[in-house]
Amino acid sequence: MRKRPHHVVVVGGGTAGCVLAARLSESSRFAVTLLEVGADDSSYGEVLLDPRRTPEAWTGHAPAAFTVMQGVPADVAVFQGRVLGGTSAANGMATLRGLPVDYDGWAAMGLDGWGWDDVADTFIAAERDLDFGSSSLHGDSGPLPVRRWRRNEHSRAHVAYLDGMLALGEHPVADINDAGQLPGIGVFPATIDGHARRVSTSMAYLTPTVRARENLTIRTGSDVAAITLDGRRATGVVLRSGEHIDADEVVVCCGTLWTPHLLMRSGIGPADHLNAHGITVAADLPVGSTMSDHLGPAIPYVYDGPEPGTGGPAQALLVGASNGIDIDYHAFPITATPDAGRARFLLAVFLLRSGGDGTVRFGSTPDDDPVVTLPSLPSDAHDRYRHAFDKLVAWQQTDAFNKLGAEQQDDIDLAATDAVQQSLERHLLSYAHMVGTCPMGPVLDADCRVHGIDGLRVADGSVMPTIPSGNTYLGCVMIAERIADKMKASPR
Ligand SMILES: Cc1cc2nc3c(=O)[nH]c(=O)nc-3n(C[C@H](O)[C@H](O)[C@H](O)COP(=O)(O)OP(=O)(O)OC[C@H]3O[C@@H](n4cnc5c(N)ncnc54)[C@H](O)[C@@H]3O)c2cc1C
């Protein structure tokens, strides 16, 4: 007799959730139900597809859950996409892997299968590199089309940045994903098609053929209230509507802020915090206690438009080294929607290695949005930002910058000794790379199974035990690909 398929409920149809649902449903051994609180991303059209409109997504015109993260020296606002495709449907599309040393660090923590030699092939298999094709570092047949922004797609601010930094002698980098070429100045690879249109994980993985599979059910508008447990075994989920859905296995993919919130609502988290909210503790684990992010100041500039650039918000990128650390920061202009004939950009500097003590906790009640606190800045942060600021000051003296005619919109003298402190106080920004709230090690095993609870895994940015030295979306894809492989390989 044929065995009944293993029913997996994937909670959260975001960056990782779409990948996981598509990969698991390749096998008839699985029946997959994907539950997403938001709508199908196809229902939003141009605002999500056209990279020129991405800044609109960041100012409230896209389906998103906004959160203010409390911190020192300032609070910052971030969001997670609330739509099929999740944050990959509204992010900056930058497609970086991080460095081999990041993943070797995971393996050194005892997390088998997560060293660079393990994950590199997964990164390669996920992409269809439209510039480099198939090579030892790139793939030509994965679901994600990846290419570098062309010069005629850059905004004038990015052209000035690229040219100015090259004139200062920064090393030109053709492939930012090749650690051997760093540090230097280059162009972000982006997950866009040949016509410079965004390709979210929903578009790349949940193709019409995949959606037509009989063993895959996609339900949008499905807000999961809690994971149901029988003792120490997950039995399914309950939606806010009251509907129960049974499962042989539940995989939570709600992202770094909402995954810990859902686990805690379900009795999995720090016992003292759950007790304080009257929640019965099923597993006392340090959920929501170890969040990392890439943080830094973003100085505002304006210049005369019109802005002919057609590309996305983040194109030319300085990957810098300071303080003896190989790759320490990203510095780049983030262009914004033109305003009354004037174009705007933020000149951002983000440290790539910083503390992991940010938290996600309940608000007044477990039904309120989570309260998030930022990780603290490391004690040597000022010196490290200063190193990057010196390069930005030099850039402001170049012909390329002068030709752009940009004006800094505040009175901070970036060369002054207190410039870093003032910039952090006035212009602190999150790169929105929050990770690590349900890390492998303390909360999950190396197969992303929740310690002490059977039938429950997590697969998204929250599982990262340390933050990679690069943008985080592709890491979430890699994690989902690897967890799907592990689940397919696992005997039931
Ligand atoms: C403005 C911005 C720009 C960024 N730019 C870049 C970039 O250029 N490059 C890069 O690499 N990274 C970027 N990032 C970060 C990157 O996009 C994220 O790290 C990554 O996409 C997170 O993926 P995830 O799978 O962890 O979560 P998400 O993609 O956020 O998915 C979580 C999903 O779960 C759903 N969900 C949540 N709660 C529930 C519930 N209770 N029931 C059902 N569904 C639920 C959500 O609606 C969402 O669809 C950016 C982030 C932001 C906010």
The ligand as an SDF file (V2000), in Angstrom:
LIG
                    3D

 53 58  0  0  0  0  0  0  0  0999 V2000
   13.8290   47.7750    3.0390 C   0  0  0  0  0  0  0  0  0  0  0  0
   14.6320   46.5190    2.9970 C   0  0  0  0  0  0  0  0  0  0  0  0
   15.6160   46.3900    2.0250 C   0  0  0  0  0  0  0  0  0  0  0  0
   16.3870   45.2370    1.9910 C   0  0  0  0  0  0  0  0  0  0  0  0
   17.2810   45.0960    0.9780 N   0  0  0  0  0  0  0  0  0  0  0  0
   17.9610   43.9410    0.8550 C   0  0  0  0  0  0  0  0  0  0  0  0
   18.7910   43.7120   -0.2700 C   0  0  0  0  0  0  0  0  0  0  0  0
   18.8820   44.5400   -1.1710 O   0  0  0  0  0  0  0  0  0  0  0  0
   19.4640   42.5300   -0.3310 N   0  0  0  0  0  0  0  0  0  0  0  0
   19.3730   41.5920    0.6620 C   0  0  0  0  0  0  0  0  0  0  0  0
   20.0380   40.5730    0.5730 O   0  0  0  0  0  0  0  0  0  0  0  0
   18.5790   41.7910    1.7310 N   0  0  0  0  0  0  0  0  0  0  0  0
   17.8490   42.9180    1.8310 C   0  0  0  0  0  0  0  0  0  0  0  0
   16.9990   43.0820    2.8700 N   0  0  0  0  0  0  0  0  0  0  0  0
   16.8760   41.9940    3.8690 C   0  0  0  0  0  0  0  0  0  0  0  0
   16.2460   40.7310    3.2790 C   0  0  0  0  0  0  0  0  0  0  0  0
   15.2710   41.0780    2.3230 O   0  0  0  0  0  0  0  0  0  0  0  0
   15.6900   39.8480    4.4090 C   0  0  0  0  0  0  0  0  0  0  0  0
   16.7670   39.4780    5.2620 O   0  0  0  0  0  0  0  0  0  0  0  0
   15.0480   38.5670    3.8940 C   0  0  0  0  0  0  0  0  0  0  0  0
   14.2450   38.8010    2.7580 O   0  0  0  0  0  0  0  0  0  0  0  0
   14.2330   37.9300    5.0010 C   0  0  0  0  0  0  0  0  0  0  0  0
   13.6770   36.7220    4.5380 O   0  0  0  0  0  0  0  0  0  0  0  0
   12.8470   35.7790    5.5210 P   0  0  0  0  0  0  0  0  0  0  0  0
   12.4690   34.5680    4.7660 O   0  0  0  0  0  0  0  0  0  0  0  0
   13.6280   35.6110    6.7800 O   0  0  0  0  0  0  0  0  0  0  0  0
   11.5520   36.6260    5.9250 O   0  0  0  0  0  0  0  0  0  0  0  0
   10.4720   37.3680    5.0170 P   0  0  0  0  0  0  0  0  0  0  0  0
   10.8710   37.4130    3.6070 O   0  0  0  0  0  0  0  0  0  0  0  0
   10.1830   38.6660    5.6810 O   0  0  0  0  0  0  0  0  0  0  0  0
    9.1860   36.4220    5.1020 O   0  0  0  0  0  0  0  0  0  0  0  0
    8.3700   36.2850    6.2270 C   0  0  0  0  0  0  0  0  0  0  0  0
    6.9490   36.0000    5.7480 C   0  0  0  0  0  0  0  0  0  0  0  0
    6.1670   35.5010    6.8130 O   0  0  0  0  0  0  0  0  0  0  0  0
    4.8730   36.0780    6.7260 C   0  0  0  0  0  0  0  0  0  0  0  0
    4.2710   35.9840    8.0660 N   0  0  0  0  0  0  0  0  0  0  0  0
    4.7040   36.6020    9.1940 C   0  0  0  0  0  0  0  0  0  0  0  0
    3.9290   36.2570   10.2320 N   0  0  0  0  0  0  0  0  0  0  0  0
    2.9910   35.3880    9.7560 C   0  0  0  0  0  0  0  0  0  0  0  0
    1.9130   34.6630   10.3590 C   0  0  0  0  0  0  0  0  0  0  0  0
    1.6470   34.7620   11.6670 N   0  0  0  0  0  0  0  0  0  0  0  0
    1.1440   33.8620    9.5710 N   0  0  0  0  0  0  0  0  0  0  0  0
    1.4170   33.7320    8.2320 C   0  0  0  0  0  0  0  0  0  0  0  0
    2.4170   34.4100    7.6220 N   0  0  0  0  0  0  0  0  0  0  0  0
    3.2140   35.2090    8.3730 C   0  0  0  0  0  0  0  0  0  0  0  0
    5.1470   37.4870    6.2380 C   0  0  0  0  0  0  0  0  0  0  0  0
    3.9920   38.1110    5.7080 O   0  0  0  0  0  0  0  0  0  0  0  0
    6.2420   37.2530    5.2130 C   0  0  0  0  0  0  0  0  0  0  0  0
    5.7190   36.9930    3.9300 O   0  0  0  0  0  0  0  0  0  0  0  0
   16.1890   44.2020    2.9490 C   0  0  0  0  0  0  0  0  0  0  0  0
   15.1950   44.3250    3.9060 C   0  0  0  0  0  0  0  0  0  0  0  0
   14.4010   45.4590    3.9250 C   0  0  0  0  0  0  0  0  0  0  0  0
   13.3050   45.5730    4.9380 C   0  0  0  0  0  0  0  0  0  0  0  0
  1  2  1  0
  2  3  1  0
  2 52  2  0
  3  4  2  0
  4  5  1  0
  4 50  1  0
  5  6  2  0
  6  7  1  0
  6 13  1  0
  7  8  2  0
  7  9  1  0
  9 10  1  0
 10 11  2  0
 10 12  1  0
 12 13  2  0
 13 14  1  0
 14 15  1  0
 14 50  1  0
 15 16  1  0
 16 17  1  0
 16 18  1  0
 18 19  1  0
 18 20  1  0
 20 21  1  0
 20 22  1  0
 22 23  1  0
 23 24  1  0
 24 25  2  0
 24 26  1  0
 24 27  1  0
 27 28  1  0
 28 29  2  0
 28 30  1  0
 28 31  1  0
 31 32  1  0
 32 33  1  0
 33 34  1  0
 33 48  1  0
 34 35  1  0
 35 36  1  0
 35 46  1  0
 36 37  1  0
 36 45  1  0
 37 38  2  0
 38 39  1  0
 39 40  1  0
 39 45  2  0
 40 41  1  0
 40 42  2  0
 42 43  1  0
 43 44  2  0
 44 45  1  0
 46 47  1  0
 46 48  1  0
 48 49  1  0
 50 51  2  0
 51 52  1  0
 52 53  1  0
M  END
$$$$
